[in-house]
Amino acid sequence: MSVIGQMFPYAATTGGITVRVAPHYLPEQSDPERGYHVWAYHVRVENAGDAPVRLMARRWIITDGDGRTEEVVGDGVVGVQPLIAPGGAYDYVSGCPLPTPSGRMEGRYVMMNEDGERFSVAIPAFPLDLPGKRPAVH
């Protein structure tokens, strides 16, 4: 496995765009006795194409350990709509709280090419699990 693959264990490629994700549990921000568990996830969007693309919007499906789902839709990521150069990448970190000690996330980005055409890119499904615990949902 490559160094990138070790750093980002979940990946999906659509066309020339690869989305890689690495989730991490945040015990210092969580309060398990009150049913509050927080994960950070580091995302890298790589453009292997020969033209720039802009990340316009996101759609996340978040499922907790009890099977409840929430959809999160919005413009860009972390307040920006980044332009990703050919051969370039864009990294960001965000977070997700859950009422259960496990869950999962997956989704899609809407990208726009330099001709103004929009296309959808898969975000790989990835688990949100407490370290050392057996996953409840996958």
CYANA upper distance limits for C-alpha pairs under 8 A (distance plus 0.5 A):
  1 MET  CA      5 GLY  CA      6.33
  1 MET  CA      6 GLN  CA      7.02
  2 SER  CA      6 GLN  CA      6.76
  3 VAL  CA      7 MET  CA      6.72
  4 ILE  CA      8 PHE  CA      6.39
  5 GLY  CA      9 PRO  CA      5.84
  5 GLY  CA     10 TYR  CA      8.28
  7 MET  CA     22 ALA  CA      7.27
  8 PHE  CA     20 ARG  CA      6.07
  8 PHE  CA     21 VAL  CA      5.65
  8 PHE  CA     22 ALA  CA      5.20
  9 PRO  CA     20 ARG  CA      7.82
  9 PRO  CA     21 VAL  CA      7.12
  9 PRO  CA     22 ALA  CA      6.59
 10 TYR  CA     20 ARG  CA      6.10
 10 TYR  CA     21 VAL  CA      5.71
 10 TYR  CA     22 ALA  CA      7.16
 10 TYR  CA    124 PRO  CA      6.64
 10 TYR  CA    125 ALA  CA      7.84
 10 TYR  CA    126 PHE  CA      6.85
 11 ALA  CA     18 THR  CA      7.29
 11 ALA  CA     19 VAL  CA      6.03
 11 ALA  CA     20 ARG  CA      4.78
 11 ALA  CA     21 VAL  CA      6.86
 11 ALA  CA    123 ILE  CA      7.98
 11 ALA  CA    124 PRO  CA      6.01
 12 ALA  CA     18 THR  CA      6.13
 12 ALA  CA     19 VAL  CA      5.95
 12 ALA  CA     20 ARG  CA      7.20
 12 ALA  CA    122 ALA  CA      6.69
 12 ALA  CA    123 ILE  CA      6.67
 12 ALA  CA    124 PRO  CA      5.64
 13 THR  CA     17 ILE  CA      6.07
 13 THR  CA     18 THR  CA      4.67
 13 THR  CA     19 VAL  CA      6.85
 13 THR  CA    121 VAL  CA      8.08
 13 THR  CA    122 ALA  CA      7.46
 14 THR  CA     18 THR  CA      6.91
 14 THR  CA    121 VAL  CA      5.95
 14 THR  CA    122 ALA  CA      6.82
 16 GLY  CA     47 ASN  CA      6.51
 16 GLY  CA     48 ALA  CA      5.41
 16 GLY  CA     49 GLY  CA      5.51
 17 ILE  CA     45 VAL  CA      7.42
 17 ILE  CA     46 GLU  CA      6.10
 17 ILE  CA     47 ASN  CA      5.36
 17 ILE  CA     48 ALA  CA      6.59
 17 ILE  CA     49 GLY  CA      7.74
 17 ILE  CA    121 VAL  CA      7.60
 18 THR  CA     45 VAL  CA      6.32
 18 THR  CA     46 GLU  CA      5.61
 18 THR  CA     47 ASN  CA      7.24
 18 THR  CA     48 ALA  CA      8.21
 19 VAL  CA     43 VAL  CA      7.49
 19 VAL  CA     44 ARG  CA      6.30
 19 VAL  CA     45 VAL  CA      5.12
 19 VAL  CA     46 GLU  CA      6.90
 19 VAL  CA    122 ALA  CA      7.79
 19 VAL  CA    123 ILE  CA      6.34
 19 VAL  CA    124 PRO  CA      7.61
 20 ARG  CA     43 VAL  CA      6.15
 20 ARG  CA     44 ARG  CA      5.63
 20 ARG  CA     45 VAL  CA      6.99
 20 ARG  CA    123 ILE  CA      8.17
 20 ARG  CA    124 PRO  CA      7.86
 21 VAL  CA     41 TYR  CA      7.08
 21 VAL  CA     42 HIS  CA      6.13
 21 VAL  CA     43 VAL  CA      5.11
 21 VAL  CA     44 ARG  CA      7.04
 21 VAL  CA    124 PRO  CA      7.95
 21 VAL  CA    126 PHE  CA      8.05
 22 ALA  CA     41 TYR  CA      6.00
 22 ALA  CA     42 HIS  CA      5.67
 22 ALA  CA     43 VAL  CA      7.16
 23 PRO  CA     39 TRP  CA      7.11
 23 PRO  CA     40 ALA  CA      6.24
 23 PRO  CA     41 TYR  CA      4.59
 23 PRO  CA     42 HIS  CA      6.83
 23 PRO  CA    126 PHE  CA      8.10
 23 PRO  CA    127 PRO  CA      8.10
 23 PRO  CA    128 LEU  CA      7.29
 24 HIS  CA     39 TRP  CA      5.96
 24 HIS  CA     40 ALA  CA      5.77
 24 HIS  CA     41 TYR  CA      6.58
 24 HIS  CA    128 LEU  CA      8.23
 25 TYR  CA     37 HIS  CA      8.37
 25 TYR  CA     38 VAL  CA      6.68
 25 TYR  CA     39 TRP  CA      4.83
 25 TYR  CA     40 ALA  CA      6.87
 25 TYR  CA    128 LEU  CA      7.92
 25 TYR  CA    129 ASP  CA      7.76
 25 TYR  CA    130 LEU  CA      6.79
 25 TYR  CA    131 PRO  CA      7.69
 26 LEU  CA     30 SER  CA      6.83
 26 LEU  CA     37 HIS  CA      8.15
 26 LEU  CA     38 VAL  CA      6.01
 26 LEU  CA     39 TRP  CA      5.83
 26 LEU  CA     40 ALA  CA      7.25
 27 PRO  CA     31 ASP  CA      8.17
 27 PRO  CA     37 HIS  CA      8.07
 27 PRO  CA     38 VAL  CA      7.75
 29 GLN  CA     37 HIS  CA      8.07
 29 GLN  CA     38 VAL  CA      6.74
 30 SER  CA     36 TYR  CA      6.03
 30 SER  CA     37 HIS  CA      5.10
 30 SER  CA     38 VAL  CA      5.83
 31 ASP  CA     35 GLY  CA      6.96
 31 ASP  CA     36 TYR  CA      5.48
 31 ASP  CA     37 HIS  CA      6.74
 32 PRO  CA     36 TYR  CA      5.86
 32 PRO  CA     37 HIS  CA      6.62
 32 PRO  CA    101 PRO  CA      8.12
 35 GLY  CA     98 LEU  CA      8.19
 35 GLY  CA     99 PRO  CA      5.19
 35 GLY  CA    100 THR  CA      6.59
 35 GLY  CA    101 PRO  CA      8.35
 36 TYR  CA     97 PRO  CA      7.12
 36 TYR  CA     98 LEU  CA      6.42
 36 TYR  CA     99 PRO  CA      5.40
 36 TYR  CA    100 THR  CA      7.49
 37 HIS  CA     97 PRO  CA      5.93
 37 HIS  CA     98 LEU  CA      5.68
 37 HIS  CA     99 PRO  CA      6.65
 37 HIS  CA    100 THR  CA      7.11
 37 HIS  CA    101 PRO  CA      6.61
 38 VAL  CA     95 GLY  CA      7.48
 38 VAL  CA     96 CYS  CA      6.17
 38 VAL  CA     97 PRO  CA      4.72
 38 VAL  CA     98 LEU  CA      6.83
 39 TRP  CA     95 GLY  CA      6.02
 39 TRP  CA     96 CYS  CA      5.79
 39 TRP  CA     97 PRO  CA      6.82
 39 TRP  CA    128 LEU  CA      7.41
 40 ALA  CA     93 VAL  CA      7.23
 40 ALA  CA     94 SER  CA      6.13
 40 ALA  CA     95 GLY  CA      4.68
 40 ALA  CA     96 CYS  CA      6.89
 41 TYR  CA     93 VAL  CA      6.14
 41 TYR  CA     94 SER  CA      6.11
 41 TYR  CA     95 GLY  CA      6.42
 41 TYR  CA     96 CYS  CA      8.42
 42 HIS  CA     91 ASP  CA      7.66
 42 HIS  CA     92 TYR  CA      6.35
 42 HIS  CA     93 VAL  CA      4.89
 42 HIS  CA     94 SER  CA      7.20
 43 VAL  CA     91 ASP  CA      6.11
 43 VAL  CA     92 TYR  CA      6.00
 43 VAL  CA     93 VAL  CA      6.70
 44 ARG  CA     89 ALA  CA      7.02
 44 ARG  CA     90 TYR  CA      6.12
 44 ARG  CA     91 ASP  CA      4.90
 44 ARG  CA     92 TYR  CA      7.23
 45 VAL  CA     89 ALA  CA      5.88
 45 VAL  CA     90 TYR  CA      5.71
 45 VAL  CA     91 ASP  CA      6.97
 46 GLU  CA     84 ILE  CA      8.12
 46 GLU  CA     87 GLY  CA      7.67
 46 GLU  CA     88 GLY  CA      6.47
 46 GLU  CA     89 ALA  CA      4.72
 46 GLU  CA     90 TYR  CA      7.11
 47 ASN  CA     52 PRO  CA      8.11
 47 ASN  CA     53 VAL  CA      8.04
 47 ASN  CA     84 ILE  CA      6.97
 47 ASN  CA     85 ALA  CA      7.30
 47 ASN  CA     86 PRO  CA      6.06
 47 ASN  CA     87 GLY  CA      5.87
 47 ASN  CA     88 GLY  CA      6.06
 47 ASN  CA     89 ALA  CA      6.55
 48 ALA  CA     86 PRO  CA      6.60
 48 ALA  CA     87 GLY  CA      5.48
 48 ALA  CA     88 GLY  CA      7.85
 49 GLY  CA     86 PRO  CA      5.98
 49 GLY  CA     87 GLY  CA      7.15
 50 ASP  CA     86 PRO  CA      5.47
 50 ASP  CA     87 GLY  CA      7.78
 51 ALA  CA     85 ALA  CA      7.25
 51 ALA  CA     86 PRO  CA      5.63
 51 ALA  CA    113 ASN  CA      7.97
 51 ALA  CA    114 GLU  CA      7.68
 52 PRO  CA     83 LEU  CA      7.18
 52 PRO  CA     84 ILE  CA      6.02
 52 PRO  CA     85 ALA  CA      4.91
 52 PRO  CA     86 PRO  CA      5.72
 52 PRO  CA    113 ASN  CA      7.04
 52 PRO  CA    114 GLU  CA      6.96
 53 VAL  CA     83 LEU  CA      6.22
 53 VAL  CA     84 ILE  CA      5.86
 53 VAL  CA     85 ALA  CA      7.23
 53 VAL  CA     86 PRO  CA      8.39
 53 VAL  CA    111 MET  CA      6.89
 53 VAL  CA    112 MET  CA      6.04
 53 VAL  CA    113 ASN  CA      5.20
 53 VAL  CA    114 GLU  CA      6.98
 54 ARG  CA     81 GLN  CA      6.91
 54 ARG  CA     82 PRO  CA      6.10
 54 ARG  CA     83 LEU  CA      4.78
 54 ARG  CA     84 ILE  CA      6.53
 54 ARG  CA    111 MET  CA      5.97
 54 ARG  CA    112 MET  CA      5.64
 54 ARG  CA    113 ASN  CA      7.08
 55 LEU  CA     76 GLY  CA      6.45
 55 LEU  CA     77 VAL  CA      8.35
 55 LEU  CA     81 GLN  CA      5.78
 55 LEU  CA     82 PRO  CA      6.12
 55 LEU  CA     83 LEU  CA      7.10
 55 LEU  CA     84 ILE  CA      8.27
 55 LEU  CA    109 TYR  CA      7.33
 55 LEU  CA    110 VAL  CA      6.68
 55 LEU  CA    111 MET  CA      5.03
 55 LEU  CA    112 MET  CA      7.06
 56 MET  CA     75 ASP  CA      6.41
 56 MET  CA     76 GLY  CA      5.32
 56 MET  CA     81 GLN  CA      5.87
 56 MET  CA     82 PRO  CA      8.27
 56 MET  CA    109 TYR  CA      7.85
 56 MET  CA    110 VAL  CA      5.99
 56 MET  CA    111 MET  CA      5.88
 56 MET  CA    112 MET  CA      7.12
 57 ALA  CA     73 VAL  CA      7.98
 57 ALA  CA     74 GLY  CA      6.15
 57 ALA  CA     75 ASP  CA      4.64
 57 ALA  CA     76 GLY  CA      4.81
 57 ALA  CA     77 VAL  CA      7.56
 57 ALA  CA     81 GLN  CA      8.05
 57 ALA  CA    109 TYR  CA      6.17
 57 ALA  CA    110 VAL  CA      5.53
 57 ALA  CA    111 MET  CA      7.68
 58 ARG  CA     72 VAL  CA      8.30
 58 ARG  CA     73 VAL  CA      6.16
 58 ARG  CA     74 GLY  CA      6.07
 58 ARG  CA     75 ASP  CA      6.80
 58 ARG  CA     76 GLY  CA      6.67
 58 ARG  CA     77 VAL  CA      7.43
 58 ARG  CA    107 GLY  CA      7.97
 58 ARG  CA    108 ARG  CA      6.43
 58 ARG  CA    109 TYR  CA      4.99
 58 ARG  CA    110 VAL  CA      6.72
 59 ARG  CA     71 GLU  CA      7.47
 59 ARG  CA     72 VAL  CA      6.13
 59 ARG  CA     73 VAL  CA      4.97
 59 ARG  CA     74 GLY  CA      7.31
 59 ARG  CA    107 GLY  CA      5.89
 59 ARG  CA    108 ARG  CA      5.81
 59 ARG  CA    109 TYR  CA      6.85
 60 TRP  CA     71 GLU  CA      6.11
 60 TRP  CA     72 VAL  CA      5.52
 60 TRP  CA     73 VAL  CA      6.97
 60 TRP  CA    105 MET  CA      7.27
 60 TRP  CA    106 GLU  CA      6.26
 60 TRP  CA    107 GLY  CA      4.84
 60 TRP  CA    108 ARG  CA      7.19
 61 ILE  CA     69 THR  CA      7.13
 61 ILE  CA     70 GLU  CA      6.31
 61 ILE  CA     71 GLU  CA      5.21
 61 ILE  CA     72 VAL  CA      7.08
 61 ILE  CA    105 MET  CA      6.21
 61 ILE  CA    106 GLU  CA      5.96
 61 ILE  CA    107 GLY  CA      6.19
 62 ILE  CA     69 THR  CA      5.92
 62 ILE  CA     70 GLU  CA      5.66
 62 ILE  CA     71 GLU  CA      6.84
 62 ILE  CA     72 VAL  CA      8.35
 62 ILE  CA    103 GLY  CA      7.96
 62 ILE  CA    104 ARG  CA      6.44
 62 ILE  CA    105 MET  CA      5.08
 62 ILE  CA    106 GLU  CA      7.30
 63 THR  CA     67 GLY  CA      6.23
 63 THR  CA     68 ARG  CA      5.97
 63 THR  CA     69 THR  CA      4.81
 63 THR  CA     70 GLU  CA      7.01
 63 THR  CA    103 GLY  CA      5.90
 63 THR  CA    104 ARG  CA      5.80
 63 THR  CA    105 MET  CA      6.85
 64 ASP  CA     68 ARG  CA      6.00
 64 ASP  CA     69 THR  CA      7.05
 64 ASP  CA     98 LEU  CA      6.81
 64 ASP  CA     99 PRO  CA      7.72
 64 ASP  CA    100 THR  CA      6.59
 64 ASP  CA    102 SER  CA      6.75
 64 ASP  CA    103 GLY  CA      4.63
 64 ASP  CA    104 ARG  CA      7.03
 64 ASP  CA    137 VAL  CA      8.01
 65 GLY  CA    100 THR  CA      6.00
 65 GLY  CA    101 PRO  CA      7.33
 65 GLY  CA    102 SER  CA      5.46
 65 GLY  CA    103 GLY  CA      5.18
 65 GLY  CA    136 ALA  CA      6.19
 65 GLY  CA    137 VAL  CA      6.01
 66 ASP  CA    100 THR  CA      7.78
 66 ASP  CA    137 VAL  CA      8.39
 67 GLY  CA    103 GLY  CA      8.49
 67 GLY  CA    137 VAL  CA      7.91
 75 ASP  CA     79 GLY  CA      8.15
 75 ASP  CA     80 VAL  CA      8.35
 75 ASP  CA     81 GLN  CA      7.79
 76 GLY  CA     80 VAL  CA      5.74
 76 GLY  CA     81 GLN  CA      4.91
 76 GLY  CA     82 PRO  CA      7.90
 77 VAL  CA     81 GLN  CA      6.95
 77 VAL  CA     92 TYR  CA      8.50
 78 VAL  CA     92 TYR  CA      8.00
 78 VAL  CA     94 SER  CA      7.64
 82 PRO  CA     90 TYR  CA      7.80
 84 ILE  CA     88 GLY  CA      6.35
 84 ILE  CA     89 ALA  CA      6.48
 84 ILE  CA     90 TYR  CA      6.88
 85 ALA  CA     89 ALA  CA      7.81
 98 LEU  CA    102 SER  CA      8.19
 98 LEU  CA    103 GLY  CA      8.10
101 PRO  CA    128 LEU  CA      8.39
101 PRO  CA    129 ASP  CA      6.82
101 PRO  CA    130 LEU  CA      6.53
102 SER  CA    127 PRO  CA      7.92
102 SER  CA    128 LEU  CA      5.72
102 SER  CA    129 ASP  CA      4.92
102 SER  CA    130 LEU  CA      6.95
102 SER  CA    135 PRO  CA      6.77
102 SER  CA    136 ALA  CA      6.60
102 SER  CA    137 VAL  CA      7.30
103 GLY  CA    127 PRO  CA      6.44
103 GLY  CA    128 LEU  CA      5.38
103 GLY  CA    129 ASP  CA      6.97
103 GLY  CA    135 PRO  CA      8.34
103 GLY  CA    136 ALA  CA      7.60
103 GLY  CA    137 VAL  CA      6.07
103 GLY  CA    138 HIS  CA      7.89
104 ARG  CA    125 ALA  CA      7.37
104 ARG  CA    126 PHE  CA      6.10
104 ARG  CA    127 PRO  CA      4.82
104 ARG  CA    128 LEU  CA      5.62
104 ARG  CA    137 VAL  CA      7.40
104 ARG  CA    138 HIS  CA      7.18
105 MET  CA    125 ALA  CA      6.06
105 MET  CA    126 PHE  CA      6.09
105 MET  CA    127 PRO  CA      7.10
105 MET  CA    128 LEU  CA      7.93
106 GLU  CA    123 ILE  CA      6.21
106 GLU  CA    124 PRO  CA      6.11
106 GLU  CA    125 ALA  CA      4.67
106 GLU  CA    126 PHE  CA      7.00
107 GLY  CA    122 ALA  CA      6.75
107 GLY  CA    123 ILE  CA      5.40
107 GLY  CA    124 PRO  CA      7.48
107 GLY  CA    125 ALA  CA      7.78
108 ARG  CA    120 SER  CA      6.90
108 ARG  CA    121 VAL  CA      5.91
108 ARG  CA    122 ALA  CA      5.10
108 ARG  CA    123 ILE  CA      5.57
109 TYR  CA    120 SER  CA      6.24
109 TYR  CA    121 VAL  CA      5.64
109 TYR  CA    122 ALA  CA      7.06
109 TYR  CA    123 ILE  CA      7.47
110 VAL  CA    118 ARG  CA      6.99
110 VAL  CA    119 PHE  CA      6.17
110 VAL  CA    120 SER  CA      5.18
110 VAL  CA    121 VAL  CA      6.83
111 MET  CA    118 ARG  CA      6.00
111 MET  CA    119 PHE  CA      5.86
111 MET  CA    120 SER  CA      6.66
111 MET  CA    121 VAL  CA      7.59
112 MET  CA    116 GLY  CA      6.20
112 MET  CA    117 GLU  CA      5.92
112 MET  CA    118 ARG  CA      4.81
112 MET  CA    119 PHE  CA      6.83
113 ASN  CA    117 GLU  CA      6.00
113 ASN  CA    118 ARG  CA      7.02
127 PRO  CA    135 PRO  CA      8.37
127 PRO  CA    137 VAL  CA      8.25
127 PRO  CA    138 HIS  CA      7.16
129 ASP  CA    133 LYS  CA      7.32
129 ASP  CA    134 ARG  CA      8.18
129 ASP  CA    135 PRO  CA      6.41
130 LEU  CA    135 PRO  CA      8.49
